[in-house]
Amino acid sequence: MNRRNIDIERRSRRLVEGRRGEGPVVYWMSRDQRIADNWALLWAQQEALVRRKGLLVVFCLITDYPGATWPHYRFMLEGLLELQEKLRPLNIGFRLLEQSPEEILPGFLQQLDAHALVSDFDPLRIKQQWKKQLGSSLPMPFYEVDTHNIIPAWTISNKKEYAAYTLRPKVNRLLADYLSDIPAVQYHPFEHPASPAAVDAGNFIEKLLKQSPTGKSRLQPGEAAAEGAARNFLHNKLQDYSSSRNNPCLDGQSGLSPYLHFGQLSPQRLAWMVSQSELPADIKEPYLEELVVRRELSDNFCYYEPAYDCFAGFPEWARKTLDQHRYDPREHLYSLSEFEAGGTHEKLWNACQRDLLQSGKLHGYLRMYWAKKILEWTSDPETALHYALTLNDRYSLDGRDPNGYAGIAWSIGGVHDRAWRERAVFGKIRYMNEAGCRRKFDVDGYIRSVFDKK
Ligand SMILES: Cc1cc2nc3c(=O)[nH]c(=O)nc-3n(C[C@H](O)[C@H](O)[C@H](O)COP(=O)(O)OP(=O)(O)OC[C@H]3O[C@@H](n4cnc5c(N)ncnc54)[C@H](O)[C@@H]3O)c2cc1C
């Protein structure tokens, strides 16, 4: 095997044995919605080339995905339109199937007599359940390729990691080997057959987009825009990242999380570009720490902790301390709709909520403060968790992501953190307040900037 084959193979695993059909190799694309730098597509093509088969990409669209709203759908669908156009000259088919994968794929694949099925990796419950159900009803082999983590989630660790400091050495041991350039997908020389349920994906998506009550996406969606945004960050902002990223008044973060969430940008490509930049290591490392260690830690948490969005998923010390403070009196209590409307007594919190609604994104530093105040102003940690998850998933363009579940569990439930000085309501969970924010950045300037925005 050459280096390219090894790189592709070591990111895959077989979920189901089975009998290979005579039809094409099918890639069920789900989390990683891109053509470039996609190890799952490369795996599918390699398999199809060796077996002299056609190659088909399918996407299963469900219109009631938990927590997703029109801005999410719009961003994703516009990206899929671009993707379909780019697949055509590569002689790779694209099908949009309007149903949940575990319901529609078995029949669809059987009619095609598919040679094999491959999908990308996602640690979230709904995706794992789909795969489990599919696994029990497929006659052909079914593979999974992790093309979201640089080192596959099942390779980097076989257990739930305690914190960044336990995952970091594992990443450091393997990163130099896994962090490489990524080969390009080629023109596919074998024809894919006309398939059943061949909706014209382009027409269908355009029709859906016309129904969208929201106007244009705030951020230009799609692979090309993602690549442009990554280059812009690298050339113009990376050098100041470590000094400005914690100040919400400065545009210091990369702003790339929606592209990463929808898989329109490969985390490995981004990390590779950063690592190859000529900037000094002490400039590049803080960014790689977030992009690689923190991000892959979130996948690790959601993959190995089935209760990643529940109180039961918090570490024991955190559950204990939150239980001990469960009945502490709360000075302020708000309902979900009061939070949603930004109607608390604290101007900074209300500004954060308004910012989130207006821009579909909250600055990383403010996300922590925002979630911790929800803990302080609700009757119990379970309610706080439910409110924070609901609002984050509903309004953040990058919501419904392992990073969001881990970030909220960190803020409210001490996940990947340690015990701090004990106080009311929070117990030993790390506390944050407006005074702390004032020591970090110009809070009034931030509030003004949000309320002055048209
Ligand atoms: C309460 C709370 C909720 C969050 N919700 C989400 C969410 O829904 N979706 C989401 O992608 N991230 C979430 N995060 C993590 C983090 O805040 C965002 O990833 C980051 O702010 C995204 O902006 P950026 O791409 O400009 O980040 P940059 O600072 O430019 O970082 C680059 C990339 O590194 C990764 N990264 C950065 N910080 C973290 C982190 N703390 N944990 C894991 N990965 C990180 C992300 O992939 C990010 O895109 C949340 C954090 C908290 C505390």
The ligand as an ORCA input file, in Angstrom:
! r2SCAN-3c Opt
* xyz 0 1
  C     -21.547     27.813     26.226
  C     -20.765     27.476     25.003
  C     -21.418     27.103     23.846
  C     -20.697     26.780     22.691
  N     -21.383     26.394     21.594
  C     -20.696     26.050     20.457
  C     -21.400     25.610     19.304
  O     -22.624     25.512     19.300
  N     -20.675     25.286     18.204
  C     -19.311     25.386     18.174
  O     -18.700     25.079     17.144
  N     -18.636     25.766     19.267
  C     -19.278     26.115     20.406
  N     -18.573     26.511     21.518
  C     -17.105     26.484     21.493
  C     -16.418     27.799     21.034
  O     -16.925     28.884     21.748
  C     -16.623     28.013     19.539
  O     -16.143     26.879     18.841
  C     -15.900     29.227     18.979
  O     -16.266     30.377     19.676
  C     -16.267     29.333     17.500
  O     -15.826     30.525     16.933
  P     -14.561     30.585     15.969
  O     -14.670     29.579     14.891
  O     -14.400     32.013     15.585
  O     -13.451     30.121     16.988
  P     -11.850     30.264     16.953
  O     -11.451     30.864     18.242
  O     -11.400     30.900     15.723
  O     -11.390     28.741     17.020
  C     -11.222     27.936     15.849
  C     -11.947     26.638     15.998
  O     -11.447     25.925     17.135
  C     -12.509     25.205     17.754
  N     -12.738     25.733     19.105
  C     -12.505     26.969     19.574
  N     -12.844     27.054     20.870
  C     -13.322     25.841     21.221
  C     -13.840     25.285     22.409
  N     -13.929     25.993     23.541
  N     -14.268     24.014     22.405
  C     -14.178     23.261     21.294
  N     -13.688     23.726     20.132
  C     -13.275     24.991     20.096
  C     -13.749     25.452     16.894
  O     -13.856     24.403     15.966
  C     -13.432     26.776     16.242
  O     -14.166     27.007     15.054
  C     -19.282     26.834     22.694
  C     -18.616     27.209     23.875
  C     -19.352     27.518     25.002
  C     -18.617     27.907     26.254
*
